[in-house]
Amino acid sequence: QVQLVESGGALVQPGGSLRLSCAASGNIFSIYGMAWYRQAPGKQRELVAVISGGGSTNYADSVRGRFTISKDKGKRMMYLQMNNLKPEDTAVYYCNRERIPLPWGQGTQVTVSS
């Protein structure tokens, strides 16, 4: 089974930026749609951004214009560039296959606070 490892989360002030990374043990990015999800305390996990096997992207309304999803098939990596961060973005962020997930990784904590 493919393993997923997220990294790059940190404590950041409102208006700041972070880049999250997702490493996969297989070259799944060239075949499947992939996504970033997040889960805040007391809330359900939500879809944040999607990138298709062909490279097209889509975003949740709450992050559109601030976040950018991308991938590097050769490096087996996916990224989420997050700009103009808001306190509402505070959550554990996960990467996974779109719609039908693989086993979840550990996630990476993003905390936006002044």
N, C-alpha and C positions, 0 to 999 in steps of 0.2 A: 504494500500500500504506500502511496505517496505520503511523505511527511512534509509539514508546513511549519516554518519558523518565522515569527514576526519579530521585528526589532525597530528601535529608533524612538520609542516613546520617551517622554520626559515631562517635567514640570515647566510650564512656559506661561508668561504673562499674556493677558488679552492683547490681540494685535500681532503677536509673534508668529513664527513659522516653525514647522518641523517637517522632516521627510521620513516617512515610515518605509521599511523594507520588508519584503516577503520572499524567503528562499524556499524553493521546492526541490525535492530529491529527484524529480523527474521533469522532463520537458513538457509539462502539461499546458504551459501557456500558449503553445503553438496549436493546440488542438481544441481546448475548452475555453468557454467564457469564464473569466475569473472576476472576483469581486472583493472589495473591502467591506467589512461589517463592523459595527460597534455596539457595545452594550454598556449603558450607564447603570449605576446602582439603582435597584428597584424598578428597572424598565426592561422591556423585551429587547432582544438583539434586533438591530435594524440594518438594512442595506444602505450603504453610503455611496458606493461607486462601482461601476461595472466596466470591464473591457472585454470585448469579444475575441475569439480566436483570430479574427481578421484585423483587430485593432480598433474597431469603433468603440466609443465610450458613451456612458450615460451616468447621470448623477442624481442623487436625491436633491429636492428643491432646497433643502436647508444648507447644502454645501456648494451648490452650483455657483461658479464664478470665483470660488475661494480654493477649492481642492482640485488637483489634477492627478488622474490615475495613468500609469504608464507601465510598460514591461520591456524587458530585455530577454528575448528568447534564448540567445546564445549563452547568457549568464544564468539562465533559469531564475530570474528575479522579477519581482513586481514591486512597484513603488506607489506611494501616495504622498504627493507634495501638498502640504496643508499651509495655507497662508491666511492672514487676518483671523487668527484663531479667536474663538469666543468661549466663554465659560460653558455654554451649552454643548460644546464639542468634547467636554470631559467624558471619558469612557475608556474601556478596554477595547482596543482595535484588533480585529482578526482578519486574515485573508482566507479565502476558500474558493472552491469551484462554485459557479453560479448555479442556483436553483437546487441542485442535488449535491450537498456538501460531502467532501471527504472528512475523515476524522479531524477534529479541530486541533489547532496548535495551542500554544500557551497564551497567545495574545500579547499585546504590549500596551502599557498604561500611558494614556495621555491625560494630563491634568492642566487645565487652563484656569489660572487664578491669579488675582492681584494680591 
